[in-house]
Amino acid sequence: MGETSGRIAMPWDDSRPSLPRHLYIHVPVCRSKCAYCGFYSCSDLGSGDHPRLVRHTLGLLRGWLIPEVRRAPLQTLYLGGGTPTVLGDELVTLIKGVQAMVPFADDAEVTVEANPESLTPGLAESLADAGVTRVSAGVQSLDDDALRRLGRRHDSASALAALRCVAEAGMQPSADLMCGIPGVSADTWERSLEGVVEAGAVHVSVYPLTVEQGTPLAARIAAGTADAPDEDALVDGMDAAARSLGTLGFERYEVANYAMPGHRSRHNTAYWTGRPYIGVGGGAHGMLDVAHARACTLAPDDGRDVARVRYSYVSDPFPGDQPSPLASLELLTALDAAREDAMLGMRMTDGIDDGAAERAGVTDVMRSLADDGLVSHDDGRWRPTARGWLLGNEVFGRIWNAGR
């Protein structure tokens, strides 16, 4: 990204949806790597490097803040990882540093990911004072034996305590849970779902255990020292979550996400509905409108059909120190962007409207998916069915490859 000061004159109005109103910061630090984790993070970055990481991250962000973006209040900030709470007080410094650089909307949603062992009541209070509104806690399970096998550093008691301290600090607790863990019974899974809600969670994300290549879990399975997740158990776990959380008053608004009324993740919904967002940090991804990307010298201005630019940073805790800090750069045409929006819309209970399907050129594909029982059509909207969610890769592939 080049220097932009004094060089940009974009025909933007602050109300334009093409301006990024969402910011993701990847904090690639963990105390230790979990057995199943395929996300980029490092467990050997000492606490003495945390202030440098904060300064480096803010420096990366500065490169995206052309004048028009500085005048557009952020609607959401999401700090993920890794484990952001490993930074302790430096996490508060990072948040305040962002606040000093860009304006925030009065009702901005600010989310921090946390692992229970690194979230103390004192840190929770400091985060709330700094403007954090949500904490997404990586609970995964309330079965202590399963947590040990997954390489988690917390137990069930500390997970529930973390959720309670989030609520007591005045923030919204969200819990990540993992279904299909070998050896976890259906009754234990049900207790995990009910337990996080009793501890105050108003949002629950439910993910099936996935074996990522190159992880310790994959190696154990290959060596025969660990069981692979059973496909039927994964499906049963997702179905049980839908039933149990629905009974408890949660709305399923995305294939893996449930919320009490008024508590949907606005940041993640922005991803799934095609809103541009800035991503910074080692391994982070971002997506920009082409005008912003051109202002940052990431997209050509030669008449080519480019509507959207996706990028990612190299997997390094200090990517700005590398000769080429970006690992990938993808230019999407207007049609590609429309198909991407249609594809991601099929993750949501709201689906997409007829106009979005027409812009993406997938109306016939949607009819075919409906014939196969994977989507439904009513009130001018295409929505995924329960079967469509289970066969999501089939749905996404047919939409993305329409006409190819």
Contacts in CASP RR format, 6 or more apart in sequence:
PFRMAT RR
TARGET T0000
AUTHOR 0000-0000-0000
METHOD contacts of the structure
MODEL  1
MGETSGRIAMPWDDSRPSLPRHLYIHVPVCRSKCAYCGFYSCSDLGSGDH
PRLVRHTLGLLRGWLIPEVRRAPLQTLYLGGGTPTVLGDELVTLIKGVQA
MVPFADDAEVTVEANPESLTPGLAESLADAGVTRVSAGVQSLDDDALRRL
GRRHDSASALAALRCVAEAGMQPSADLMCGIPGVSADTWERSLEGVVEAG
AVHVSVYPLTVEQGTPLAARIAAGTADAPDEDALVDGMDAAARSLGTLGF
ERYEVANYAMPGHRSRHNTAYWTGRPYIGVGGGAHGMLDVAHARACTLAP
DDGRDVARVRYSYVSDPFPGDQPSPLASLELLTALDAAREDAMLGMRMTD
GIDDGAAERAGVTDVMRSLADDGLVSHDDGRWRPTARGWLLGNEVFGRIW
NAGR
1 63 0 8 1.000
1 64 0 8 1.000
1 296 0 8 1.000
1 297 0 8 1.000
1 298 0 8 1.000
2 63 0 8 1.000
2 296 0 8 1.000
2 297 0 8 1.000
4 63 0 8 1.000
4 66 0 8 1.000
4 67 0 8 1.000
4 295 0 8 1.000
4 296 0 8 1.000
8 66 0 8 1.000
8 67 0 8 1.000
8 68 0 8 1.000
8 295 0 8 1.000
10 66 0 8 1.000
10 68 0 8 1.000
10 291 0 8 1.000
10 292 0 8 1.000
10 295 0 8 1.000
12 18 0 8 1.000
12 19 0 8 1.000
12 68 0 8 1.000
12 291 0 8 1.000
14 68 0 8 1.000
14 71 0 8 1.000
14 72 0 8 1.000
17 275 0 8 1.000
18 276 0 8 1.000
18 289 0 8 1.000
18 291 0 8 1.000
18 292 0 8 1.000
19 68 0 8 1.000
19 69 0 8 1.000
19 72 0 8 1.000
19 276 0 8 1.000
19 289 0 8 1.000
19 292 0 8 1.000
20 64 0 8 1.000
20 69 0 8 1.000
20 72 0 8 1.000
20 275 0 8 1.000
20 276 0 8 1.000
20 277 0 8 1.000
20 278 0 8 1.000
20 288 0 8 1.000
20 289 0 8 1.000
20 292 0 8 1.000
21 72 0 8 1.000
21 73 0 8 1.000
21 74 0 8 1.000
21 75 0 8 1.000
21 76 0 8 1.000
21 105 0 8 1.000
21 270 0 8 1.000
21 275 0 8 1.000
21 276 0 8 1.000
21 277 0 8 1.000
22 74 0 8 1.000
22 75 0 8 1.000
22 76 0 8 1.000
22 77 0 8 1.000
22 78 0 8 1.000
22 267 0 8 1.000
22 270 0 8 1.000
22 275 0 8 1.000
22 276 0 8 1.000
22 277 0 8 1.000
22 278 0 8 1.000
23 61 0 8 1.000
23 74 0 8 1.000
23 76 0 8 1.000
23 77 0 8 1.000
23 78 0 8 1.000
23 98 0 8 1.000
23 102 0 8 1.000
23 277 0 8 1.000
23 278 0 8 1.000
23 279 0 8 1.000
23 280 0 8 1.000
24 78 0 8 1.000
24 79 0 8 1.000
24 80 0 8 1.000
24 267 0 8 1.000
24 277 0 8 1.000
24 278 0 8 1.000
24 279 0 8 1.000
24 280 0 8 1.000
24 284 0 8 1.000
24 285 0 8 1.000
24 286 0 8 1.000
25 57 0 8 1.000
25 61 0 8 1.000
25 77 0 8 1.000
25 78 0 8 1.000
25 79 0 8 1.000
25 80 0 8 1.000
25 84 0 8 1.000
25 94 0 8 1.000
25 98 0 8 1.000
25 279 0 8 1.000
25 280 0 8 1.000
25 281 0 8 1.000
25 284 0 8 1.000
26 40 0 8 1.000
26 80 0 8 1.000
26 81 0 8 1.000
26 82 0 8 1.000
26 279 0 8 1.000
26 280 0 8 1.000
26 281 0 8 1.000
26 282 0 8 1.000
26 283 0 8 1.000
26 284 0 8 1.000
26 313 0 8 1.000
27 53 0 8 1.000
27 57 0 8 1.000
27 79 0 8 1.000
27 80 0 8 1.000
27 81 0 8 1.000
27 82 0 8 1.000
27 83 0 8 1.000
27 84 0 8 1.000
27 86 0 8 1.000
27 87 0 8 1.000
27 91 0 8 1.000
27 94 0 8 1.000
27 281 0 8 1.000
28 40 0 8 1.000
28 41 0 8 1.000
28 42 0 8 1.000
28 81 0 8 1.000
28 82 0 8 1.000
28 281 0 8 1.000
28 282 0 8 1.000
28 283 0 8 1.000
28 315 0 8 1.000
28 317 0 8 1.000
29 41 0 8 1.000
29 42 0 8 1.000
29 43 0 8 1.000
29 45 0 8 1.000
29 50 0 8 1.000
29 53 0 8 1.000
29 81 0 8 1.000
29 82 0 8 1.000
29 83 0 8 1.000
29 84 0 8 1.000
29 86 0 8 1.000
29 87 0 8 1.000
29 317 0 8 1.000
30 41 0 8 1.000
30 42 0 8 1.000
30 43 0 8 1.000
30 81 0 8 1.000
30 82 0 8 1.000
30 83 0 8 1.000
30 86 0 8 1.000
30 115 0 8 1.000
31 43 0 8 1.000
31 83 0 8 1.000
31 86 0 8 1.000
31 115 0 8 1.000
31 117 0 8 1.000
31 118 0 8 1.000
31 153 0 8 1.000
32 43 0 8 1.000
32 151 0 8 1.000
32 153 0 8 1.000
33 41 0 8 1.000
33 43 0 8 1.000
33 216 0 8 1.000
34 150 0 8 1.000
34 151 0 8 1.000
34 152 0 8 1.000
35 149 0 8 1.000
35 150 0 8 1.000
35 151 0 8 1.000
35 215 0 8 1.000
35 216 0 8 1.000
35 217 0 8 1.000
35 220 0 8 1.000
36 150 0 8 1.000
36 209 0 8 1.000
36 210 0 8 1.000
36 211 0 8 1.000
36 212 0 8 1.000
36 215 0 8 1.000
36 217 0 8 1.000
37 212 0 8 1.000
37 215 0 8 1.000
38 212 0 8 1.000
38 214 0 8 1.000
38 215 0 8 1.000
39 81 0 8 1.000
39 82 0 8 1.000
40 282 0 8 1.000
40 283 0 8 1.000
40 315 0 8 1.000
41 81 0 8 1.000
41 82 0 8 1.000
41 83 0 8 1.000
42 317 0 8 1.000
45 53 0 8 1.000
45 317 0 8 1.000
49 317 0 8 1.000
50 87 0 8 1.000
50 88 0 8 1.000
50 90 0 8 1.000
51 90 0 8 1.000
51 93 0 8 1.000
52 318 0 8 1.000
53 87 0 8 1.000
53 90 0 8 1.000
53 317 0 8 1.000
53 318 0 8 1.000
54 87 0 8 1.000
54 90 0 8 1.000
54 93 0 8 1.000
54 94 0 8 1.000
54 97 0 8 1.000
56 317 0 8 1.000
56 318 0 8 1.000
56 320 0 8 1.000
56 321 0 8 1.000
57 94 0 8 1.000
57 280 0 8 1.000
57 281 0 8 1.000
58 94 0 8 1.000
58 97 0 8 1.000
58 98 0 8 1.000
58 101 0 8 1.000
60 280 0 8 1.000
60 281 0 8 1.000
60 313 0 8 1.000
60 319 0 8 1.000
60 320 0 8 1.000
60 325 0 8 1.000
61 98 0 8 1.000
61 101 0 8 1.000
61 102 0 8 1.000
61 278 0 8 1.000
61 280 0 8 1.000
62 101 0 8 1.000
63 296 0 8 1.000
64 278 0 8 1.000
64 279 0 8 1.000
64 280 0 8 1.000
64 292 0 8 1.000
64 296 0 8 1.000
65 101 0 8 1.000
65 102 0 8 1.000
66 292 0 8 1.000
66 295 0 8 1.000
66 296 0 8 1.000
68 292 0 8 1.000
69 102 0 8 1.000
69 278 0 8 1.000
69 292 0 8 1.000
70 101 0 8 1.000
70 102 0 8 1.000
70 103 0 8 1.000
71 103 0 8 1.000
72 103 0 8 1.000
73 102 0 8 1.000
73 103 0 8 1.000
73 104 0 8 1.000
73 105 0 8 1.000
73 108 0 8 1.000
74 102 0 8 1.000
74 103 0 8 1.000
74 104 0 8 1.000
74 105 0 8 1.000
74 108 0 8 1.000
75 105 0 8 1.000
75 108 0 8 1.000
75 109 0 8 1.000
75 266 0 8 1.000
75 270 0 8 1.000
76 108 0 8 1.000
76 109 0 8 1.000
76 110 0 8 1.000
76 111 0 8 1.000
76 266 0 8 1.000
76 267 0 8 1.000
76 270 0 8 1.000
77 95 0 8 1.000
77 98 0 8 1.000
77 104 0 8 1.000
77 108 0 8 1.000
77 109 0 8 1.000
77 110 0 8 1.000
77 111 0 8 1.000
77 267 0 8 1.000
78 110 0 8 1.000
78 111 0 8 1.000
78 113 0 8 1.000
78 267 0 8 1.000
78 268 0 8 1.000
79 91 0 8 1.000
79 94 0 8 1.000
79 95 0 8 1.000
79 111 0 8 1.000
79 112 0 8 1.000
79 113 0 8 1.000
80 111 0 8 1.000
80 112 0 8 1.000
80 113 0 8 1.000
81 113 0 8 1.000
82 113 0 8 1.000
83 113 0 8 1.000
83 114 0 8 1.000
83 115 0 8 1.000
83 118 0 8 1.000
84 91 0 8 1.000
84 112 0 8 1.000
84 113 0 8 1.000
84 114 0 8 1.000
85 91 0 8 1.000
85 112 0 8 1.000
85 113 0 8 1.000
85 114 0 8 1.000
85 115 0 8 1.000
85 118 0 8 1.000
85 119 0 8 1.000
85 123 0 8 1.000
86 115 0 8 1.000
86 118 0 8 1.000
87 94 0 8 1.000
88 118 0 8 1.000
88 123 0 8 1.000
89 123 0 8 1.000
89 126 0 8 1.000
91 112 0 8 1.000
91 123 0 8 1.000
91 127 0 8 1.000
92 126 0 8 1.000
92 127 0 8 1.000
92 130 0 8 1.000
95 110 0 8 1.000
95 127 0 8 1.000
95 130 0 8 1.000
95 131 0 8 1.000
95 132 0 8 1.000
96 130 0 8 1.000
99 130 0 8 1.000
104 110 0 8 1.000
108 133 0 8 1.000
109 133 0 8 1.000
109 134 0 8 1.000
109 265 0 8 1.000
109 266 0 8 1.000
109 267 0 8 1.000
110 131 0 8 1.000
110 132 0 8 1.000
110 133 0 8 1.000
110 134 0 8 1.000
111 132 0 8 1.000
111 133 0 8 1.000
111 134 0 8 1.000
111 135 0 8 1.000
111 136 0 8 1.000
111 174 0 8 1.000
111 265 0 8 1.000
111 267 0 8 1.000
112 127 0 8 1.000
112 132 0 8 1.000
112 134 0 8 1.000
112 135 0 8 1.000
112 136 0 8 1.000
113 135 0 8 1.000
113 136 0 8 1.000
113 137 0 8 1.000
113 138 0 8 1.000
114 135 0 8 1.000
114 136 0 8 1.000
114 137 0 8 1.000
114 138 0 8 1.000
114 162 0 8 1.000
115 137 0 8 1.000
115 138 0 8 1.000
115 152 0 8 1.000
115 153 0 8 1.000
115 154 0 8 1.000
116 137 0 8 1.000
116 138 0 8 1.000
116 139 0 8 1.000
116 154 0 8 1.000
116 158 0 8 1.000
116 159 0 8 1.000
116 161 0 8 1.000
116 162 0 8 1.000
117 153 0 8 1.000
117 154 0 8 1.000
117 158 0 8 1.000
119 135 0 8 1.000
119 137 0 8 1.000
119 162 0 8 1.000
119 165 0 8 1.000
119 166 0 8 1.000
120 165 0 8 1.000
121 165 0 8 1.000
121 168 0 8 1.000
121 169 0 8 1.000
124 135 0 8 1.000
124 165 0 8 1.000
124 166 0 8 1.000
124 168 0 8 1.000
124 169 0 8 1.000
124 171 0 8 1.000
125 169 0 8 1.000
127 135 0 8 1.000
127 169 0 8 1.000
127 171 0 8 1.000
128 169 0 8 1.000
128 170 0 8 1.000
128 171 0 8 1.000
132 171 0 8 1.000
133 171 0 8 1.000
133 172 0 8 1.000
134 171 0 8 1.000
134 172 0 8 1.000
134 173 0 8 1.000
134 174 0 8 1.000
134 203 0 8 1.000
134 265 0 8 1.000
135 166 0 8 1.000
135 171 0 8 1.000
135 172 0 8 1.000
135 173 0 8 1.000
135 174 0 8 1.000
136 174 0 8 1.000
136 175 0 8 1.000
136 176 0 8 1.000
136 203 0 8 1.000
136 205 0 8 1.000
137 159 0 8 1.000
137 162 0 8 1.000
137 163 0 8 1.000
137 166 0 8 1.000
137 173 0 8 1.000
137 174 0 8 1.000
137 175 0 8 1.000
137 176 0 8 1.000
138 159 0 8 1.000
138 175 0 8 1.000
138 176 0 8 1.000
139 159 0 8 1.000
139 162 0 8 1.000
139 163 0 8 1.000
139 175 0 8 1.000
139 176 0 8 1.000
139 177 0 8 1.000
139 192 0 8 1.000
139 196 0 8 1.000
140 146 0 8 1.000
140 147 0 8 1.000
140 150 0 8 1.000
140 152 0 8 1.000
140 176 0 8 1.000
140 177 0 8 1.000
140 178 0 8 1.000
141 147 0 8 1.000
141 150 0 8 1.000
141 152 0 8 1.000
141 156 0 8 1.000
141 177 0 8 1.000
141 178 0 8 1.000
141 181 0 8 1.000
141 184 0 8 1.000
141 188 0 8 1.000
141 192 0 8 1.000
142 156 0 8 1.000
142 159 0 8 1.000
142 160 0 8 1.000
142 188 0 8 1.000
142 191 0 8 1.000
142 192 0 8 1.000
142 195 0 8 1.000
142 196 0 8 1.000
143 156 0 8 1.000
143 181 0 8 1.000
143 184 0 8 1.000
143 188 0 8 1.000
143 192 0 8 1.000
144 155 0 8 1.000
144 156 0 8 1.000
146 181 0 8 1.000
146 183 0 8 1.000
146 184 0 8 1.000
147 154 0 8 1.000
147 155 0 8 1.000
147 156 0 8 1.000
149 181 0 8 1.000
149 226 0 8 1.000
150 178 0 8 1.000
150 181 0 8 1.000
150 217 0 8 1.000
154 162 0 8 1.000
159 175 0 8 1.000
159 196 0 8 1.000
160 195 0 8 1.000
160 196 0 8 1.000
160 199 0 8 1.000
163 173 0 8 1.000
163 175 0 8 1.000
163 196 0 8 1.000
163 199 0 8 1.000
163 200 0 8 1.000
163 201 0 8 1.000
164 173 0 8 1.000
164 199 0 8 1.000
164 200 0 8 1.000
166 172 0 8 1.000
166 173 0 8 1.000
167 173 0 8 1.000
167 199 0 8 1.000
167 200 0 8 1.000
172 202 0 8 1.000
172 203 0 8 1.000
172 263 0 8 1.000
173 199 0 8 1.000
173 200 0 8 1.000
173 201 0 8 1.000
173 202 0 8 1.000
173 203 0 8 1.000
174 201 0 8 1.000
174 202 0 8 1.000
174 203 0 8 1.000
174 204 0 8 1.000
174 205 0 8 1.000
174 265 0 8 1.000
175 196 0 8 1.000
175 199 0 8 1.000
175 201 0 8 1.000
175 203 0 8 1.000
175 204 0 8 1.000
175 205 0 8 1.000
176 204 0 8 1.000
176 205 0 8 1.000
176 207 0 8 1.000
177 192 0 8 1.000
177 193 0 8 1.000
177 196 0 8 1.000
177 204 0 8 1.000
177 205 0 8 1.000
177 206 0 8 1.000
177 207 0 8 1.000
177 241 0 8 1.000
178 206 0 8 1.000
178 207 0 8 1.000
178 208 0 8 1.000
178 209 0 8 1.000
179 189 0 8 1.000
179 206 0 8 1.000
179 207 0 8 1.000
179 208 0 8 1.000
179 209 0 8 1.000
179 233 0 8 1.000
179 234 0 8 1.000
179 237 0 8 1.000
179 238 0 8 1.000
179 240 0 8 1.000
179 241 0 8 1.000
180 189 0 8 1.000
180 208 0 8 1.000
180 209 0 8 1.000
180 229 0 8 1.000
180 230 0 8 1.000
180 233 0 8 1.000
180 234 0 8 1.000
180 237 0 8 1.000
181 209 0 8 1.000
181 229 0 8 1.000
182 226 0 8 1.000
182 227 0 8 1.000
182 228 0 8 1.000
182 229 0 8 1.000
182 230 0 8 1.000
182 233 0 8 1.000
183 227 0 8 1.000
186 236 0 8 1.000
186 237 0 8 1.000
186 240 0 8 1.000
189 237 0 8 1.000
189 240 0 8 1.000
190 240 0 8 1.000
190 244 0 8 1.000
193 204 0 8 1.000
193 240 0 8 1.000
193 241 0 8 1.000
193 244 0 8 1.000
193 245 0 8 1.000
193 248 0 8 1.000
194 244 0 8 1.000
194 248 0 8 1.000
196 204 0 8 1.000
197 204 0 8 1.000
197 245 0 8 1.000
197 248 0 8 1.000
197 250 0 8 1.000
202 259 0 8 1.000
202 260 0 8 1.000
202 263 0 8 1.000
203 257 0 8 1.000
203 258 0 8 1.000
203 259 0 8 1.000
203 260 0 8 1.000
203 263 0 8 1.000
203 264 0 8 1.000
203 265 0 8 1.000
204 241 0 8 1.000
204 245 0 8 1.000
204 250 0 8 1.000
204 257 0 8 1.000
204 258 0 8 1.000
204 259 0 8 1.000
205 256 0 8 1.000
205 257 0 8 1.000
205 258 0 8 1.000
206 237 0 8 1.000
206 238 0 8 1.000
206 241 0 8 1.000
206 245 0 8 1.000
206 256 0 8 1.000
206 257 0 8 1.000
206 258 0 8 1.000
207 256 0 8 1.000
208 229 0 8 1.000
208 234 0 8 1.000
208 237 0 8 1.000
208 238 0 8 1.000
209 229 0 8 1.000
209 234 0 8 1.000
210 229 0 8 1.000
211 217 0 8 1.000
211 218 0 8 1.000
211 221 0 8 1.000
211 228 0 8 1.000
211 229 0 8 1.000
212 218 0 8 1.000
217 226 0 8 1.000
220 226 0 8 1.000
221 227 0 8 1.000
221 228 0 8 1.000
235 390 0 8 1.000
238 256 0 8 1.000
238 390 0 8 1.000
241 258 0 8 1.000
242 252 0 8 1.000
242 258 0 8 1.000
242 386 0 8 1.000
245 252 0 8 1.000
245 258 0 8 1.000
246 252 0 8 1.000
246 258 0 8 1.000
249 260 0 8 1.000
250 258 0 8 1.000
250 259 0 8 1.000
250 260 0 8 1.000
251 258 0 8 1.000
251 259 0 8 1.000
251 260 0 8 1.000
251 261 0 8 1.000
251 264 0 8 1.000
251 349 0 8 1.000
252 258 0 8 1.000
252 349 0 8 1.000
253 259 0 8 1.000
253 264 0 8 1.000
253 269 0 8 1.000
253 348 0 8 1.000
253 349 0 8 1.000
253 350 0 8 1.000
254 268 0 8 1.000
254 269 0 8 1.000
254 272 0 8 1.000
254 347 0 8 1.000
254 348 0 8 1.000
254 349 0 8 1.000
255 347 0 8 1.000
255 384 0 8 1.000
255 389 0 8 1.000
255 392 0 8 1.000
257 264 0 8 1.000
257 265 0 8 1.000
257 268 0 8 1.000
259 265 0 8 1.000
269 348 0 8 1.000
270 277 0 8 1.000
271 277 0 8 1.000
271 344 0 8 1.000
272 344 0 8 1.000
272 345 0 8 1.000
272 347 0 8 1.000
272 348 0 8 1.000
273 341 0 8 1.000
273 344 0 8 1.000
273 345 0 8 1.000
273 348 0 8 1.000
274 287 0 8 1.000
274 337 0 8 1.000
274 340 0 8 1.000
274 341 0 8 1.000
274 344 0 8 1.000
276 287 0 8 1.000
276 288 0 8 1.000
276 289 0 8 1.000
276 292 0 8 1.000
276 308 0 8 1.000
277 286 0 8 1.000
277 287 0 8 1.000
278 286 0 8 1.000
278 288 0 8 1.000
279 285 0 8 1.000
279 286 0 8 1.000
279 313 0 8 1.000
280 313 0 8 1.000
281 313 0 8 1.000
281 319 0 8 1.000
282 313 0 8 1.000
282 314 0 8 1.000
282 315 0 8 1.000
282 316 0 8 1.000
282 317 0 8 1.000
282 318 0 8 1.000
282 319 0 8 1.000
283 312 0 8 1.000
283 313 0 8 1.000
283 314 0 8 1.000
283 315 0 8 1.000
283 316 0 8 1.000
283 319 0 8 1.000
283 327 0 8 1.000
284 312 0 8 1.000
284 313 0 8 1.000
285 310 0 8 1.000
285 311 0 8 1.000
285 312 0 8 1.000
285 313 0 8 1.000
286 310 0 8 1.000
286 311 0 8 1.000
286 312 0 8 1.000
287 308 0 8 1.000
287 309 0 8 1.000
287 310 0 8 1.000
287 311 0 8 1.000
288 296 0 8 1.000
288 298 0 8 1.000
288 308 0 8 1.000
288 309 0 8 1.000
288 311 0 8 1.000
289 307 0 8 1.000
289 308 0 8 1.000
289 309 0 8 1.000
290 299 0 8 1.000
290 306 0 8 1.000
290 307 0 8 1.000
290 308 0 8 1.000
290 309 0 8 1.000
293 299 0 8 1.000
293 306 0 8 1.000
293 309 0 8 1.000
294 300 0 8 1.000
294 301 0 8 1.000
298 309 0 8 1.000
298 311 0 8 1.000
298 329 0 8 1.000
299 306 0 8 1.000
299 309 0 8 1.000
299 331 0 8 1.000
300 306 0 8 1.000
300 331 0 8 1.000
304 331 0 8 1.000
305 333 0 8 1.000
305 334 0 8 1.000
306 331 0 8 1.000
306 332 0 8 1.000
306 333 0 8 1.000
307 332 0 8 1.000
307 333 0 8 1.000
307 334 0 8 1.000
307 336 0 8 1.000
307 337 0 8 1.000
308 331 0 8 1.000
308 332 0 8 1.000
308 336 0 8 1.000
308 337 0 8 1.000
308 340 0 8 1.000
309 329 0 8 1.000
309 330 0 8 1.000
309 331 0 8 1.000
309 332 0 8 1.000
310 328 0 8 1.000
310 329 0 8 1.000
310 330 0 8 1.000
310 332 0 8 1.000
311 326 0 8 1.000
311 328 0 8 1.000
311 329 0 8 1.000
311 330 0 8 1.000
312 326 0 8 1.000
312 327 0 8 1.000
312 328 0 8 1.000
313 319 0 8 1.000
313 325 0 8 1.000
313 326 0 8 1.000
313 327 0 8 1.000
314 322 0 8 1.000
314 324 0 8 1.000
314 325 0 8 1.000
314 326 0 8 1.000
314 327 0 8 1.000
315 327 0 8 1.000
316 322 0 8 1.000
319 325 0 8 1.000
319 326 0 8 1.000
332 340 0 8 1.000
335 360 0 8 1.000
335 361 0 8 1.000
338 356 0 8 1.000
338 359 0 8 1.000
338 360 0 8 1.000
338 361 0 8 1.000
339 360 0 8 1.000
339 361 0 8 1.000
339 362 0 8 1.000
339 399 0 8 1.000
339 400 0 8 1.000
339 402 0 8 1.000
340 400 0 8 1.000
341 352 0 8 1.000
341 356 0 8 1.000
341 360 0 8 1.000
342 352 0 8 1.000
342 356 0 8 1.000
342 357 0 8 1.000
342 360 0 8 1.000
342 362 0 8 1.000
342 399 0 8 1.000
343 395 0 8 1.000
343 396 0 8 1.000
343 397 0 8 1.000
343 399 0 8 1.000
343 400 0 8 1.000
345 351 0 8 1.000
345 352 0 8 1.000
346 352 0 8 1.000
346 375 0 8 1.000
346 382 0 8 1.000
346 384 0 8 1.000
346 388 0 8 1.000
346 392 0 8 1.000
346 395 0 8 1.000
346 396 0 8 1.000
346 399 0 8 1.000
347 384 0 8 1.000
348 384 0 8 1.000
349 383 0 8 1.000
349 384 0 8 1.000
350 381 0 8 1.000
350 383 0 8 1.000
351 381 0 8 1.000
351 382 0 8 1.000
351 383 0 8 1.000
351 384 0 8 1.000
352 381 0 8 1.000
352 382 0 8 1.000
353 380 0 8 1.000
353 381 0 8 1.000
353 382 0 8 1.000
354 363 0 8 1.000
354 380 0 8 1.000
354 381 0 8 1.000
354 382 0 8 1.000
357 363 0 8 1.000
357 366 0 8 1.000
357 382 0 8 1.000
360 399 0 8 1.000
360 402 0 8 1.000
361 402 0 8 1.000
362 399 0 8 1.000
362 402 0 8 1.000
364 402 0 8 1.000
365 398 0 8 1.000
365 399 0 8 1.000
365 402 0 8 1.000
366 375 0 8 1.000
366 377 0 8 1.000
366 382 0 8 1.000
366 399 0 8 1.000
367 377 0 8 1.000
368 398 0 8 1.000
369 375 0 8 1.000
369 388 0 8 1.000
369 395 0 8 1.000
369 398 0 8 1.000
369 399 0 8 1.000
370 376 0 8 1.000
370 377 0 8 1.000
370 382 0 8 1.000
373 385 0 8 1.000
373 387 0 8 1.000
373 388 0 8 1.000
374 384 0 8 1.000
374 385 0 8 1.000
374 387 0 8 1.000
374 388 0 8 1.000
374 391 0 8 1.000
374 392 0 8 1.000
374 394 0 8 1.000
374 395 0 8 1.000
375 382 0 8 1.000
375 383 0 8 1.000
375 384 0 8 1.000
375 385 0 8 1.000
375 388 0 8 1.000
375 395 0 8 1.000
376 382 0 8 1.000
376 383 0 8 1.000
376 384 0 8 1.000
376 385 0 8 1.000
377 383 0 8 1.000
384 392 0 8 1.000
384 395 0 8 1.000
388 394 0 8 1.000
388 395 0 8 1.000
END
